[in-house]
Amino acid sequence: MWSKLGIFSLLAGFFIGVFSGISNFMGSDNFWVNLTLSDLIGDFSDSLVEAVPVQAVQDGLSFIVFDLHFGWLLAGLSLIFFLISTVVKEH
């Protein structure tokens, strides 16, 4: 199950990266070019980052939510899923 989630998130990150690359190359300013997590969750993103009282964690969360492209986020998530699948044994 974890490896399937890893494969699906890797494929989704790849396709989002390809679509944003094509859109950026063509010079069109559409949804895919600067897609971040804050674009998807909207106004909830500010309260999500400020919910944690530690400044170092807030800096990391603000980078993930506001600056990191969504395709790279999915690629990193797939890496985490693949690492989990190596240690979790399914029967």
PyMOL Python script that loads the backbone (N, CA, C, O; Angstrom):
from pymol import cmd

cmd.read_pdbstr("""\
ATOM      1  N   MET A   1       0.817  -1.183   0.000  1.00  0.00           N
ATOM      2  CA  MET A   1       0.000   0.000   0.000  1.00  0.00           C
ATOM      3  C   MET A   1       0.867   1.256   0.000  1.00  0.00           C
ATOM      4  O   MET A   1       0.587   2.198  -0.741  1.00  0.00           O
ATOM      5  N   TRP A   2       1.919   1.280   0.824  1.00  0.00           N
ATOM      6  CA  TRP A   2       2.766   2.473   0.903  1.00  0.00           C
ATOM      7  C   TRP A   2       3.520   2.695  -0.401  1.00  0.00           C
ATOM      8  O   TRP A   2       3.704   3.832  -0.834  1.00  0.00           O
ATOM      9  N   SER A   3       3.951   1.610  -1.019  1.00  0.00           N
ATOM     10  CA  SER A   3       4.666   1.769  -2.286  1.00  0.00           C
ATOM     11  C   SER A   3       3.723   2.235  -3.394  1.00  0.00           C
ATOM     12  O   SER A   3       4.138   2.983  -4.279  1.00  0.00           O
ATOM     13  N   LYS A   4       2.474   1.809  -3.360  1.00  0.00           N
ATOM     14  CA  LYS A   4       1.502   2.301  -4.338  1.00  0.00           C
ATOM     15  C   LYS A   4       1.247   3.788  -4.149  1.00  0.00           C
ATOM     16  O   LYS A   4       1.147   4.532  -5.125  1.00  0.00           O
ATOM     17  N   LEU A   5       1.142   4.223  -2.901  1.00  0.00           N
ATOM     18  CA  LEU A   5       0.987   5.656  -2.643  1.00  0.00           C
ATOM     19  C   LEU A   5       2.203   6.426  -3.126  1.00  0.00           C
ATOM     20  O   LEU A   5       2.074   7.530  -3.654  1.00  0.00           O
ATOM     21  N   GLY A   6       3.380   5.848  -2.948  1.00  0.00           N
ATOM     22  CA  GLY A   6       4.603   6.477  -3.422  1.00  0.00           C
ATOM     23  C   GLY A   6       4.637   6.599  -4.933  1.00  0.00           C
ATOM     24  O   GLY A   6       5.043   7.629  -5.472  1.00  0.00           O
ATOM     25  N   ILE A   7       4.209   5.544  -5.617  1.00  0.00           N
ATOM     26  CA  ILE A   7       4.188   5.573  -7.080  1.00  0.00           C
ATOM     27  C   ILE A   7       3.175   6.588  -7.585  1.00  0.00           C
ATOM     28  O   ILE A   7       3.468   7.346  -8.509  1.00  0.00           O
ATOM     29  N   PHE A   8       1.974   6.612  -6.982  1.00  0.00           N
ATOM     30  CA  PHE A   8       0.947   7.557  -7.419  1.00  0.00           C
ATOM     31  C   PHE A   8       1.365   9.002  -7.163  1.00  0.00           C
ATOM     32  O   PHE A   8       1.142   9.865  -8.012  1.00  0.00           O
ATOM     33  N   SER A   9       1.968   9.277  -6.009  1.00  0.00           N
ATOM     34  CA  SER A   9       2.379  10.655  -5.738  1.00  0.00           C
ATOM     35  C   SER A   9       3.574  11.052  -6.600  1.00  0.00           C
ATOM     36  O   SER A   9       3.702  12.220  -6.967  1.00  0.00           O
ATOM     37  N   LEU A  10       4.450  10.104  -6.929  1.00  0.00           N
ATOM     38  CA  LEU A  10       5.561  10.401  -7.829  1.00  0.00           C
ATOM     39  C   LEU A  10       5.052  10.712  -9.236  1.00  0.00           C
ATOM     40  O   LEU A  10       5.531  11.648  -9.875  1.00  0.00           O
ATOM     41  N   LEU A  11       4.089   9.935  -9.718  1.00  0.00           N
ATOM     42  CA  LEU A  11       3.505  10.202 -11.032  1.00  0.00           C
ATOM     43  C   LEU A  11       2.764  11.536 -11.057  1.00  0.00           C
ATOM     44  O   LEU A  11       2.870  12.287 -12.026  1.00  0.00           O
ATOM     45  N   ALA A  12       2.015  11.833  -9.994  1.00  0.00           N
ATOM     46  CA  ALA A  12       1.295  13.099  -9.938  1.00  0.00           C
ATOM     47  C   ALA A  12       2.273  14.272  -9.904  1.00  0.00           C
ATOM     48  O   ALA A  12       2.058  15.279 -10.577  1.00  0.00           O
ATOM     49  N   GLY A  13       3.341  14.146  -9.128  1.00  0.00           N
ATOM     50  CA  GLY A  13       4.351  15.192  -9.091  1.00  0.00           C
ATOM     51  C   GLY A  13       5.034  15.372 -10.430  1.00  0.00           C
ATOM     52  O   GLY A  13       5.333  16.499 -10.824  1.00  0.00           O
ATOM     53  N   PHE A  14       5.289  14.266 -11.144  1.00  0.00           N
ATOM     54  CA  PHE A  14       5.901  14.338 -12.461  1.00  0.00           C
ATOM     55  C   PHE A  14       4.989  15.056 -13.449  1.00  0.00           C
ATOM     56  O   PHE A  14       5.443  15.937 -14.179  1.00  0.00           O
ATOM     57  N   PHE A  15       3.706  14.689 -13.481  1.00  0.00           N
ATOM     58  CA  PHE A  15       2.792  15.314 -14.418  1.00  0.00           C
ATOM     59  C   PHE A  15       2.562  16.794 -14.093  1.00  0.00           C
ATOM     60  O   PHE A  15       2.473  17.618 -15.003  1.00  0.00           O
ATOM     61  N   ILE A  16       2.466  17.129 -12.829  1.00  0.00           N
ATOM     62  CA  ILE A  16       2.316  18.532 -12.465  1.00  0.00           C
ATOM     63  C   ILE A  16       3.572  19.306 -12.849  1.00  0.00           C
ATOM     64  O   ILE A  16       3.479  20.437 -13.325  1.00  0.00           O
ATOM     65  N   GLY A  17       4.743  18.710 -12.650  1.00  0.00           N
ATOM     66  CA  GLY A  17       5.988  19.349 -13.050  1.00  0.00           C
ATOM     67  C   GLY A  17       6.082  19.540 -14.556  1.00  0.00           C
ATOM     68  O   GLY A  17       6.541  20.584 -15.019  1.00  0.00           O
ATOM     69  N   VAL A  18       5.653  18.546 -15.325  1.00  0.00           N
ATOM     70  CA  VAL A  18       5.677  18.660 -16.783  1.00  0.00           C
ATOM     71  C   VAL A  18       4.711  19.741 -17.255  1.00  0.00           C
ATOM     72  O   VAL A  18       5.067  20.562 -18.101  1.00  0.00           O
ATOM     73  N   PHE A  19       3.488  19.750 -16.714  1.00  0.00           N
ATOM     74  CA  PHE A  19       2.517  20.766 -17.121  1.00  0.00           C
ATOM     75  C   PHE A  19       2.973  22.173 -16.756  1.00  0.00           C
ATOM     76  O   PHE A  19       2.790  23.106 -17.539  1.00  0.00           O
ATOM     77  N   SER A  20       3.567  22.335 -15.573  1.00  0.00           N
ATOM     78  CA  SER A  20       4.043  23.664 -15.189  1.00  0.00           C
ATOM     79  C   SER A  20       5.250  24.064 -16.019  1.00  0.00           C
ATOM     80  O   SER A  20       5.414  25.242 -16.338  1.00  0.00           O
ATOM     81  N   GLY A  21       6.107  23.097 -16.378  1.00  0.00           N
ATOM     82  CA  GLY A  21       7.244  23.415 -17.236  1.00  0.00           C
ATOM     83  C   GLY A  21       6.816  23.844 -18.630  1.00  0.00           C
ATOM     84  O   GLY A  21       7.367  24.796 -19.184  1.00  0.00           O
ATOM     85  N   ILE A  22       5.843  23.152 -19.199  1.00  0.00           N
ATOM     86  CA  ILE A  22       5.330  23.527 -20.519  1.00  0.00           C
ATOM     87  C   ILE A  22       4.667  24.893 -20.463  1.00  0.00           C
ATOM     88  O   ILE A  22       4.867  25.718 -21.354  1.00  0.00           O
ATOM     89  N   SER A  23       3.881  25.138 -19.424  1.00  0.00           N
ATOM     90  CA  SER A  23       3.213  26.436 -19.300  1.00  0.00           C
ATOM     91  C   SER A  23       4.215  27.561 -19.088  1.00  0.00           C
ATOM     92  O   SER A  23       4.051  28.653 -19.633  1.00  0.00           O
ATOM     93  N   ASN A  24       5.250  27.298 -18.301  1.00  0.00           N
ATOM     94  CA  ASN A  24       6.275  28.308 -18.077  1.00  0.00           C
ATOM     95  C   ASN A  24       7.071  28.567 -19.353  1.00  0.00           C
ATOM     96  O   ASN A  24       7.409  29.715 -19.643  1.00  0.00           O
ATOM     97  N   PHE A  25       7.376  27.524 -20.115  1.00  0.00           N
ATOM     98  CA  PHE A  25       8.111  27.662 -21.368  1.00  0.00           C
ATOM     99  C   PHE A  25       7.310  28.453 -22.392  1.00  0.00           C
ATOM    100  O   PHE A  25       7.870  29.254 -23.140  1.00  0.00           O
ATOM    101  N   MET A  26       6.005  28.229 -22.426  1.00  0.00           N
ATOM    102  CA  MET A  26       5.153  28.945 -23.377  1.00  0.00           C
ATOM    103  C   MET A  26       4.877  30.370 -22.936  1.00  0.00           C
ATOM    104  O   MET A  26       4.365  31.169 -23.721  1.00  0.00           O
ATOM    105  N   GLY A  27       5.203  30.701 -21.703  1.00  0.00           N
ATOM    106  CA  GLY A  27       4.998  32.063 -21.211  1.00  0.00           C
ATOM    107  C   GLY A  27       3.580  32.344 -20.771  1.00  0.00           C
ATOM    108  O   GLY A  27       3.226  33.503 -20.557  1.00  0.00           O
ATOM    109  N   SER A  28       2.768  31.333 -20.632  1.00  0.00           N
ATOM    110  CA  SER A  28       1.392  31.550 -20.184  1.00  0.00           C
ATOM    111  C   SER A  28       1.345  31.545 -18.661  1.00  0.00           C
ATOM    112  O   SER A  28       2.018  30.752 -18.002  1.00  0.00           O
ATOM    113  N   ASP A  29       0.554  32.428 -18.134  1.00  0.00           N
ATOM    114  CA  ASP A  29       0.424  32.545 -16.680  1.00  0.00           C
ATOM    115  C   ASP A  29      -0.894  31.891 -16.273  1.00  0.00           C
ATOM    116  O   ASP A  29      -1.928  32.553 -16.182  1.00  0.00           O
ATOM    117  N   ASN A  30      -0.839  30.594 -16.033  1.00  0.00           N
ATOM    118  CA  ASN A  30      -2.049  29.877 -15.644  1.00  0.00           C
ATOM    119  C   ASN A  30      -1.854  29.215 -14.288  1.00  0.00           C
ATOM    120  O   ASN A  30      -0.892  29.507 -13.577  1.00  0.00           O
ATOM    121  N   PHE A  31      -2.758  28.334 -13.941  1.00  0.00           N
ATOM    122  CA  PHE A  31      -2.798  27.700 -12.626  1.00  0.00           C
ATOM    123  C   PHE A  31      -1.571  26.858 -12.333  1.00  0.00           C
ATOM    124  O   PHE A  31      -1.163  26.770 -11.175  1.00  0.00           O
ATOM    125  N   TRP A  32      -0.965  26.233 -13.340  1.00  0.00           N
ATOM    126  CA  TRP A  32       0.102  25.269 -13.135  1.00  0.00           C
ATOM    127  C   TRP A  32       1.460  25.908 -12.889  1.00  0.00           C
ATOM    128  O   TRP A  32       2.327  25.271 -12.291  1.00  0.00           O
ATOM    129  N   VAL A  33       1.677  27.148 -13.328  1.00  0.00           N
ATOM    130  CA  VAL A  33       3.017  27.724 -13.323  1.00  0.00           C
ATOM    131  C   VAL A  33       3.566  27.892 -11.912  1.00  0.00           C
ATOM    132  O   VAL A  33       4.673  27.432 -11.630  1.00  0.00           O
ATOM    133  N   ASN A  34       2.839  28.523 -11.043  1.00  0.00           N
ATOM    134  CA  ASN A  34       3.302  28.768  -9.673  1.00  0.00           C
ATOM    135  C   ASN A  34       2.411  28.076  -8.655  1.00  0.00           C
ATOM    136  O   ASN A  34       2.008  28.685  -7.664  1.00  0.00           O
ATOM    137  N   LEU A  35       2.105  26.822  -8.890  1.00  0.00           N
ATOM    138  CA  LEU A  35       1.207  26.076  -8.013  1.00  0.00           C
ATOM    139  C   LEU A  35       1.916  25.697  -6.717  1.00  0.00           C
ATOM    140  O   LEU A  35       2.909  24.968  -6.736  1.00  0.00           O
ATOM    141  N   THR A  36       1.408  26.190  -5.601  1.00  0.00           N
ATOM    142  CA  THR A  36       1.932  25.841  -4.286  1.00  0.00           C
ATOM    143  C   THR A  36       0.789  25.292  -3.443  1.00  0.00           C
ATOM    144  O   THR A  36      -0.370  25.309  -3.857  1.00  0.00           O
ATOM    145  N   LEU A  37       1.129  24.814  -2.273  1.00  0.00           N
ATOM    146  CA  LEU A  37       0.112  24.277  -1.373  1.00  0.00           C
ATOM    147  C   LEU A  37      -0.841  25.377  -0.904  1.00  0.00           C
ATOM    148  O   LEU A  37      -2.022  25.112  -0.680  1.00  0.00           O
ATOM    149  N   SER A  38      -0.348  26.595  -0.754  1.00  0.00           N
ATOM    150  CA  SER A  38      -1.218  27.694  -0.322  1.00  0.00           C
ATOM    151  C   SER A  38      -2.253  28.042  -1.383  1.00  0.00           C
ATOM    152  O   SER A  38      -3.332  28.530  -1.047  1.00  0.00           O
ATOM    153  N   ASP A  39      -1.949  27.801  -2.664  1.00  0.00           N
ATOM    154  CA  ASP A  39      -2.948  28.014  -3.710  1.00  0.00           C
ATOM    155  C   ASP A  39      -4.083  27.015  -3.608  1.00  0.00           C
ATOM    156  O   ASP A  39      -5.222  27.325  -3.956  1.00  0.00           O
ATOM    157  N   LEU A  40      -3.779  25.821  -3.135  1.00  0.00           N
ATOM    158  CA  LEU A  40      -4.803  24.784  -3.044  1.00  0.00           C
ATOM    159  C   LEU A  40      -5.670  24.901  -1.794  1.00  0.00           C
ATOM    160  O   LEU A  40      -6.877  24.665  -1.852  1.00  0.00           O
ATOM    161  N   ILE A  41      -5.058  25.267  -0.653  1.00  0.00           N
ATOM    162  CA  ILE A  41      -5.843  25.297   0.581  1.00  0.00           C
ATOM    163  C   ILE A  41      -6.351  26.689   0.933  1.00  0.00           C
ATOM    164  O   ILE A  41      -7.173  26.825   1.839  1.00  0.00           O
ATOM    165  N   GLY A  42      -5.887  27.718   0.246  1.00  0.00           N
ATOM    166  CA  GLY A  42      -6.442  29.057   0.391  1.00  0.00           C
ATOM    167  C   GLY A  42      -6.076  29.753   1.690  1.00  0.00           C
ATOM    168  O   GLY A  42      -4.918  29.735   2.108  1.00  0.00           O
ATOM    169  N   ASP A  43      -7.078  30.374   2.335  1.00  0.00           N
ATOM    170  CA  ASP A  43      -6.851  31.187   3.530  1.00  0.00           C
ATOM    171  C   ASP A  43      -6.461  30.360   4.750  1.00  0.00           C
ATOM    172  O   ASP A  43      -5.950  30.908   5.726  1.00  0.00           O
ATOM    173  N   PHE A  44      -6.688  29.087   4.711  1.00  0.00           N
ATOM    174  CA  PHE A  44      -6.337  28.202   5.819  1.00  0.00           C
ATOM    175  C   PHE A  44      -4.827  28.083   5.994  1.00  0.00           C
ATOM    176  O   PHE A  44      -4.360  27.678   7.058  1.00  0.00           O
ATOM    177  N   SER A  45      -4.064  28.428   4.969  1.00  0.00           N
ATOM    178  CA  SER A  45      -2.613  28.253   5.013  1.00  0.00           C
ATOM    179  C   SER A  45      -1.946  29.141   6.063  1.00  0.00           C
ATOM    180  O   SER A  45      -0.991  28.709   6.709  1.00  0.00           O
ATOM    181  N   ASP A  46      -2.428  30.367   6.244  1.00  0.00           N
ATOM    182  CA  ASP A  46      -1.849  31.237   7.270  1.00  0.00           C
ATOM    183  C   ASP A  46      -2.060  30.687   8.669  1.00  0.00           C
ATOM    184  O   ASP A  46      -1.139  30.686   9.485  1.00  0.00           O
ATOM    185  N   SER A  47      -3.267  30.221   8.948  1.00  0.00           N
ATOM    186  CA  SER A  47      -3.534  29.673  10.273  1.00  0.00           C
ATOM    187  C   SER A  47      -2.823  28.348  10.491  1.00  0.00           C
ATOM    188  O   SER A  47      -2.522  27.997  11.632  1.00  0.00           O
ATOM    189  N   LEU A  48      -2.545  27.602   9.421  1.00  0.00           N
ATOM    190  CA  LEU A  48      -1.804  26.351   9.532  1.00  0.00           C
ATOM    191  C   LEU A  48      -0.367  26.603   9.965  1.00  0.00           C
ATOM    192  O   LEU A  48       0.160  25.893  10.821  1.00  0.00           O
ATOM    193  N   VAL A  49       0.263  27.604   9.379  1.00  0.00           N
ATOM    194  CA  VAL A  49       1.650  27.917   9.726  1.00  0.00           C
ATOM    195  C   VAL A  49       1.736  28.517  11.123  1.00  0.00           C
ATOM    196  O   VAL A  49       2.659  28.195  11.872  1.00  0.00           O
ATOM    197  N   GLU A  50       0.804  29.372  11.485  1.00  0.00           N
ATOM    198  CA  GLU A  50       0.846  30.041  12.784  1.00  0.00           C
ATOM    199  C   GLU A  50       0.345  29.178  13.933  1.00  0.00           C
ATOM    200  O   GLU A  50       0.421  29.600  15.087  1.00  0.00           O
ATOM    201  N   ALA A  51      -0.159  27.991  13.657  1.00  0.00           N
ATOM    202  CA  ALA A  51      -0.663  27.112  14.716  1.00  0.00           C
ATOM    203  C   ALA A  51       0.468  26.538  15.553  1.00  0.00           C
ATOM    204  O   ALA A  51       0.259  26.185  16.714  1.00  0.00           O
ATOM    205  N   VAL A  52       1.657  26.440  14.986  1.00  0.00           N
ATOM    206  CA  VAL A  52       2.813  25.892  15.697  1.00  0.00           C
ATOM    207  C   VAL A  52       3.570  27.046  16.342  1.00  0.00           C
ATOM    208  O   VAL A  52       3.925  27.997  15.646  1.00  0.00           O
ATOM    209  N   PRO A  53       3.831  26.999  17.650  1.00  0.00           N
ATOM    210  CA  PRO A  53       4.454  28.138  18.323  1.00  0.00           C
ATOM    211  C   PRO A  53       5.969  28.240  18.141  1.00  0.00           C
ATOM    212  O   PRO A  53       6.538  29.272  18.496  1.00  0.00           O
ATOM    213  N   VAL A  54       6.639  27.239  17.614  1.00  0.00           N
ATOM    214  CA  VAL A  54       8.097  27.251  17.490  1.00  0.00           C
ATOM    215  C   VAL A  54       8.485  27.927  16.173  1.00  0.00           C
ATOM    216  O   VAL A  54       7.983  27.553  15.113  1.00  0.00           O
ATOM    217  N   GLN A  55       9.377  28.921  16.238  1.00  0.00           N
ATOM    218  CA  GLN A  55       9.728  29.710  15.069  1.00  0.00           C
ATOM    219  C   GLN A  55      10.445  28.884  13.998  1.00  0.00           C
ATOM    220  O   GLN A  55      10.203  29.084  12.808  1.00  0.00           O
ATOM    221  N   ALA A  56      11.313  27.970  14.396  1.00  0.00           N
ATOM    222  CA  ALA A  56      12.039  27.153  13.416  1.00  0.00           C
ATOM    223  C   ALA A  56      11.082  26.271  12.620  1.00  0.00           C
ATOM    224  O   ALA A  56      11.257  26.090  11.415  1.00  0.00           O
ATOM    225  N   VAL A  57      10.082  25.729  13.284  1.00  0.00           N
ATOM    226  CA  VAL A  57       9.092  24.905  12.597  1.00  0.00           C
ATOM    227  C   VAL A  57       8.214  25.776  11.705  1.00  0.00           C
ATOM    228  O   VAL A  57       7.833  25.351  10.615  1.00  0.00           O
ATOM    229  N   GLN A  58       7.888  26.988  12.152  1.00  0.00           N
ATOM    230  CA  GLN A  58       7.102  27.911  11.343  1.00  0.00           C
ATOM    231  C   GLN A  58       7.841  28.290  10.065  1.00  0.00           C
ATOM    232  O   GLN A  58       7.224  28.419   9.008  1.00  0.00           O
ATOM    233  N   ASP A  59       9.165  28.470  10.155  1.00  0.00           N
ATOM    234  CA  ASP A  59       9.941  28.794   8.965  1.00  0.00           C
ATOM    235  C   ASP A  59       9.909  27.651   7.961  1.00  0.00           C
ATOM    236  O   ASP A  59       9.750  27.880   6.762  1.00  0.00           O
ATOM    237  N   GLY A  60      10.059  26.426   8.443  1.00  0.00           N
ATOM    238  CA  GLY A  60       9.986  25.266   7.563  1.00  0.00           C
ATOM    239  C   GLY A  60       8.611  25.092   6.946  1.00  0.00           C
ATOM    240  O   GLY A  60       8.486  24.813   5.753  1.00  0.00           O
ATOM    241  N   LEU A  61       7.580  25.257   7.763  1.00  0.00           N
ATOM    242  CA  LEU A  61       6.212  25.131   7.245  1.00  0.00           C
ATOM    243  C   LEU A  61       5.887  26.235   6.248  1.00  0.00           C
ATOM    244  O   LEU A  61       5.220  25.981   5.245  1.00  0.00           O
ATOM    245  N   SER A  62       6.347  27.450   6.506  1.00  0.00           N
ATOM    246  CA  SER A  62       6.063  28.529   5.563  1.00  0.00           C
ATOM    247  C   SER A  62       6.765  28.292   4.234  1.00  0.00           C
ATOM    248  O   SER A  62       6.231  28.647   3.183  1.00  0.00           O
ATOM    249  N   PHE A  63       7.974  27.690   4.265  1.00  0.00           N
ATOM    250  CA  PHE A  63       8.630  27.343   3.006  1.00  0.00           C
ATOM    251  C   PHE A  63       7.836  26.280   2.262  1.00  0.00           C
ATOM    252  O   PHE A  63       7.643  26.388   1.051  1.00  0.00           O
ATOM    253  N   ILE A  64       7.372  25.254   2.972  1.00  0.00           N
ATOM    254  CA  ILE A  64       6.623  24.173   2.328  1.00  0.00           C
ATOM    255  C   ILE A  64       5.285  24.676   1.798  1.00  0.00           C
ATOM    256  O   ILE A  64       4.883  24.312   0.693  1.00  0.00           O
ATOM    257  N   VAL A  65       4.596  25.504   2.569  1.00  0.00           N
ATOM    258  CA  VAL A  65       3.252  25.935   2.185  1.00  0.00           C
ATOM    259  C   VAL A  65       3.282  27.035   1.131  1.00  0.00           C
ATOM    260  O   VAL A  65       2.482  27.002   0.196  1.00  0.00           O
ATOM    261  N   PHE A  66       4.179  28.005   1.256  1.00  0.00           N
ATOM    262  CA  PHE A  66       4.124  29.188   0.398  1.00  0.00           C
ATOM    263  C   PHE A  66       5.135  29.184  -0.753  1.00  0.00           C
ATOM    264  O   PHE A  66       4.852  29.775  -1.796  1.00  0.00           O
ATOM    265  N   ASP A  67       6.287  28.553  -0.611  1.00  0.00           N
ATOM    266  CA  ASP A  67       7.343  28.687  -1.612  1.00  0.00           C
ATOM    267  C   ASP A  67       7.579  27.438  -2.446  1.00  0.00           C
ATOM    268  O   ASP A  67       7.899  27.552  -3.630  1.00  0.00           O
ATOM    269  N   LEU A  68       7.433  26.263  -1.879  1.00  0.00           N
ATOM    270  CA  LEU A  68       7.752  25.019  -2.572  1.00  0.00           C
ATOM    271  C   LEU A  68       6.680  24.684  -3.606  1.00  0.00           C
ATOM    272  O   LEU A  68       5.489  24.685  -3.297  1.00  0.00           O
ATOM    273  N   HIS A  69       7.107  24.401  -4.826  1.00  0.00           N
ATOM    274  CA  HIS A  69       6.165  24.038  -5.880  1.00  0.00           C
ATOM    275  C   HIS A  69       5.487  22.710  -5.524  1.00  0.00           C
ATOM    276  O   HIS A  69       6.109  21.824  -4.937  1.00  0.00           O
ATOM    277  N   PHE A  70       4.232  22.587  -5.879  1.00  0.00           N
ATOM    278  CA  PHE A  70       3.440  21.427  -5.486  1.00  0.00           C
ATOM    279  C   PHE A  70       3.973  20.131  -6.098  1.00  0.00           C
ATOM    280  O   PHE A  70       3.853  19.070  -5.485  1.00  0.00           O
ATOM    281  N   GLY A  71       4.548  20.199  -7.274  1.00  0.00           N
ATOM    282  CA  GLY A  71       5.141  19.000  -7.881  1.00  0.00           C
ATOM    283  C   GLY A  71       6.315  18.486  -7.075  1.00  0.00           C
ATOM    284  O   GLY A  71       6.461  17.276  -6.899  1.00  0.00           O
ATOM    285  N   TRP A  72       7.161  19.391  -6.578  1.00  0.00           N
ATOM    286  CA  TRP A  72       8.284  18.980  -5.725  1.00  0.00           C
ATOM    287  C   TRP A  72       7.790  18.445  -4.386  1.00  0.00           C
ATOM    288  O   TRP A  72       8.390  17.530  -3.821  1.00  0.00           O
ATOM    289  N   LEU A  73       6.698  19.014  -3.876  1.00  0.00           N
ATOM    290  CA  LEU A  73       6.118  18.510  -2.632  1.00  0.00           C
ATOM    291  C   LEU A  73       5.640  17.077  -2.801  1.00  0.00           C
ATOM    292  O   LEU A  73       5.860  16.240  -1.925  1.00  0.00           O
ATOM    293  N   LEU A  74       4.989  16.791  -3.919  1.00  0.00           N
ATOM    294  CA  LEU A  74       4.531  15.422  -4.175  1.00  0.00           C
ATOM    295  C   LEU A  74       5.701  14.472  -4.387  1.00  0.00           C
ATOM    296  O   LEU A  74       5.638  13.314  -3.973  1.00  0.00           O
ATOM    297  N   ALA A  75       6.764  14.941  -5.022  1.00  0.00           N
ATOM    298  CA  ALA A  75       7.944  14.097  -5.211  1.00  0.00           C
ATOM    299  C   ALA A  75       8.595  13.767  -3.869  1.00  0.00           C
ATOM    300  O   ALA A  75       9.018  12.631  -3.652  1.00  0.00           O
ATOM    301  N   GLY A  76       8.679  14.741  -2.973  1.00  0.00           N
ATOM    302  CA  GLY A  76       9.211  14.487  -1.633  1.00  0.00           C
ATOM    303  C   GLY A  76       8.319  13.569  -0.827  1.00  0.00           C
ATOM    304  O   GLY A  76       8.803  12.726  -0.072  1.00  0.00           O
ATOM    305  N   LEU A  77       7.023  13.729  -0.986  1.00  0.00           N
ATOM    306  CA  LEU A  77       6.074  12.856  -0.300  1.00  0.00           C
ATOM    307  C   LEU A  77       6.198  11.417  -0.803  1.00  0.00           C
ATOM    308  O   LEU A  77       6.074  10.471  -0.025  1.00  0.00           O
ATOM    309  N   SER A  78       6.440  11.257  -2.094  1.00  0.00           N
ATOM    310  CA  SER A  78       6.622   9.903  -2.620  1.00  0.00           C
ATOM    311  C   SER A  78       7.885   9.267  -2.071  1.00  0.00           C
ATOM    312  O   SER A  78       7.911   8.059  -1.837  1.00  0.00           O
ATOM    313  N   LEU A  79       8.927  10.048  -1.860  1.00  0.00           N
ATOM    314  CA  LEU A  79      10.147   9.518  -1.252  1.00  0.00           C
ATOM    315  C   LEU A  79       9.879   9.039   0.170  1.00  0.00           C
ATOM    316  O   LEU A  79      10.379   7.991   0.580  1.00  0.00           O
ATOM    317  N   ILE A  80       9.098   9.800   0.916  1.00  0.00           N
ATOM    318  CA  ILE A  80       8.735   9.397   2.278  1.00  0.00           C
ATOM    319  C   ILE A  80       7.914   8.109   2.252  1.00  0.00           C
ATOM    320  O   ILE A  80       8.132   7.218   3.073  1.00  0.00           O
ATOM    321  N   PHE A  81       6.974   8.008   1.314  1.00  0.00           N
ATOM    322  CA  PHE A  81       6.171   6.789   1.199  1.00  0.00           C
ATOM    323  C   PHE A  81       7.032   5.585   0.836  1.00  0.00           C
ATOM    324  O   PHE A  81       6.814   4.490   1.354  1.00  0.00           O
ATOM    325  N   PHE A  82       8.003   5.776  -0.047  1.00  0.00           N
ATOM    326  CA  PHE A  82       8.893   4.669  -0.407  1.00  0.00           C
ATOM    327  C   PHE A  82       9.744   4.241   0.777  1.00  0.00           C
ATOM    328  O   PHE A  82       9.978   3.047   0.964  1.00  0.00           O
ATOM    329  N   LEU A  83      10.213   5.189   1.580  1.00  0.00           N
ATOM    330  CA  LEU A  83      10.993   4.832   2.762  1.00  0.00           C
ATOM    331  C   LEU A  83      10.144   4.087   3.788  1.00  0.00           C
ATOM    332  O   LEU A  83      10.621   3.147   4.425  1.00  0.00           O
ATOM    333  N   ILE A  84       8.907   4.496   3.947  1.00  0.00           N
ATOM    334  CA  ILE A  84       8.001   3.788   4.863  1.00  0.00           C
ATOM    335  C   ILE A  84       7.736   2.381   4.357  1.00  0.00           C
ATOM    336  O   ILE A  84       7.648   1.437   5.143  1.00  0.00           O
ATOM    337  N   SER A  85       7.608   2.242   3.035  1.00  0.00           N
ATOM    338  CA  SER A  85       7.311   0.904   2.492  1.00  0.00           C
ATOM    339  C   SER A  85       8.482  -0.066   2.668  1.00  0.00           C
ATOM    340  O   SER A  85       8.276  -1.279   2.633  1.00  0.00           O
ATOM    341  N   THR A  86       9.697   0.438   2.854  1.00  0.00           N
ATOM    342  CA  THR A  86      10.811  -0.471   3.066  1.00  0.00           C
ATOM    343  C   THR A  86      10.826  -1.049   4.468  1.00  0.00           C
ATOM    344  O   THR A  86      11.375  -2.131   4.676  1.00  0.00           O
ATOM    345  N   VAL A  87      10.240  -0.363   5.432  1.00  0.00           N
ATOM    346  CA  VAL A  87      10.274  -0.860   6.808  1.00  0.00           C
ATOM    347  C   VAL A  87       8.950  -1.468   7.261  1.00  0.00           C
ATOM    348  O   VAL A  87       8.927  -2.215   8.239  1.00  0.00           O
ATOM    349  N   VAL A  88       7.853  -1.170   6.579  1.00  0.00           N
ATOM    350  CA  VAL A  88       6.559  -1.709   6.969  1.00  0.00           C
ATOM    351  C   VAL A  88       6.306  -2.978   6.175  1.00  0.00           C
ATOM    352  O   VAL A  88       6.352  -2.978   4.944  1.00  0.00           O
ATOM    353  N   LYS A  89       6.043  -4.044   6.884  1.00  0.00           N
ATOM    354  CA  LYS A  89       5.772  -5.333   6.255  1.00  0.00           C
ATOM    355  C   LYS A  89       4.272  -5.531   6.169  1.00  0.00           C
ATOM    356  O   LYS A  89       3.569  -5.409   7.173  1.00  0.00           O
ATOM    357  N   GLU A  90       3.777  -5.836   4.986  1.00  0.00           N
ATOM    358  CA  GLU A  90       2.356  -6.085   4.819  1.00  0.00           C
ATOM    359  C   GLU A  90       2.126  -7.580   4.621  1.00  0.00           C
ATOM    360  O   GLU A  90       2.921  -8.268   3.981  1.00  0.00           O
ATOM    361  N   HIS A  91       1.030  -8.063   5.180  1.00  0.00           N
ATOM    362  CA  HIS A  91       0.730  -9.493   5.076  1.00  0.00           C
ATOM    363  C   HIS A  91      -0.445  -9.706   4.176  1.00  0.00           C
ATOM    364  O   HIS A  91      -0.856 -10.846   3.957  1.00  0.00           O
TER     365      HIS A  91
END
""", "prot")
cmd.dss("prot")
cmd.show_as("cartoon", "prot")
cmd.util.cbc("prot")
cmd.orient("prot")
